[in-house]
Amino acid sequence: MNSELVCVYFLPSRTAHAPVQSYTLQYPAPGHPALARRALELLRAKGIPCAADDKRGYDHGTFVPLMLSYPDADIPVVQMSVIRSLDPK
C-alpha cells in the first residue's frame, strides 16, 4: 500500500469547460497503508471480494472535498471504491 499518491483527474478535456487550473491541483495527503490493509481484511472476512491498488492516486472526487475541509493535507487518506460493477460515467 502506497503512502504517497498523486492526484487523478477525470475532468473534461482542456478544450471543454474545465479551467486549466483544474489540472494543476495537488493534494499531498499521506495514505494510511495499515488502515487500508485492515479494511481489506475485514471485507474479506465477510466474504466481500476486494483488492488494493497502490498505484492509483486520489480521485478528484476524493481530494477536492478534502482540499476544502483539510487544506493542509495533514490527515491520512484511504480511498475506497465499493461497487466495482458501477460505470464511472
Phi, psi and omega in degrees: 000131184273134178261357177228110183237155176266170180273147178246132183249125173242064182248162176302163179301161182297341178276352179274217188265355181280128178294148183303331179298335180299333183269359182251358180296139176231145177221091187276038178294144177288152171277184177220080184305321181295318178293320178298316178298319180296319177300317177299316179301314182294319178296314180297323179298334178264008178078018180267118180297137181202162179207155177258149175227096185274008177260338184281135178276183179289131175290150180299334176290343175266308189281334180294310176299323179292326177301323180284323183276322183227072186299338180277357180051042185255023176238145176289143183237133171237114181265134180230143170245119191261345180234097186296330185282351180286142177281130182294347179284000000 
